[in-house]
Amino acid sequence: MPIQLLSTTFREALGIIDKQWPNACDYFFVMHPFEKLPTDFESLVLLLPKKYRRALTLTNINAEIGNLKSASVESLVKMAILDYLNNEDFLPSLILLQMRTDRIVFDQACDLCKSLDSSSRAVGVMLMRDKLGVAFKSEATKVINKLVQTEVDPSVLTELAYTMAALNVQRRSKILAKLSTHSVATVRQAVASALAGEPDKQSIKALIQLSKDCDSEVRNFATWGLADENTPNTAEIRNALFARLEDEFEEVRIEAMIGLACRKDRRVIPPLIKALNSPKISYGMIEAARQLEDPSLTPLLTKILEKLKNDNNRKLVVNALQSPMNAPEVR
């Protein structure tokens, strides 16, 4: 993805969003027409889903977090729970606590995970997702592993899946695979996100199942997970990605193209050529062409290059024409 072409300010903002909504921005470039991507910060913000926009205003973030720095841990925890209960789009108190690395905050997070109140448990789990969880990784992992065994609330299960991935909890697939058939779509989506790129058989089986889910966002995350370059290059995975080329949801189709292209599966050529000939060409399509490295795409990419005016966009197409990539080992 061409995130490196954006300003440092915008990349920092995307990083802040990721603390609260893991992988929320991963699809930002997959779908957007690359020739129409603005370069100024304010216009970029307007392209993102509405709920992320407040979090993207760095001035507001710094001001809000700055105003809270003198607050006690107990006050910050109460604010985080209240904001969570009120479905606030942005939780500055939570982010501030996540960035702490001291024992008093971690102990508060552990206590929240034991609460009878599901919102408190969800916040406790979220607190362990960033620097705080890393600072006490061994203990945090034990708390998370214990809670996920008994938790039934969908919101808490969703946060548990994301946090297990953030902490890189070993053998999480054994636990999360059981949740891949959960009745609530947000849980299944979190599972797909948490298992993305994991090479073990349980993760792959769960992701293939989720790539056929009735919910389009679940399929999207699962297909992205299968397309990940860290996922083994097997016939089973390539066939699962190939099946998604006909998905009704365009983001899913593009993720499938990228996954097949990086595995040098030539079955992606006809749908990729069709996509590149469409009026709306996205970053994801160019990324698939770059990964595939097939000479048959050269005339089409050259034609696209000739029409481009933006220098950054031209760089992407030039990379697709010139920058070779190594194919994953086929098994």
Order of alpha helices (4+ residues) and beta strands (2+ residues): alpha-alpha-alpha-alpha-alpha-alpha-alpha-alpha-alpha-alpha-alpha-alpha-alpha-alpha-alpha-alpha-alpha-alpha-alpha-alpha-alpha-alpha
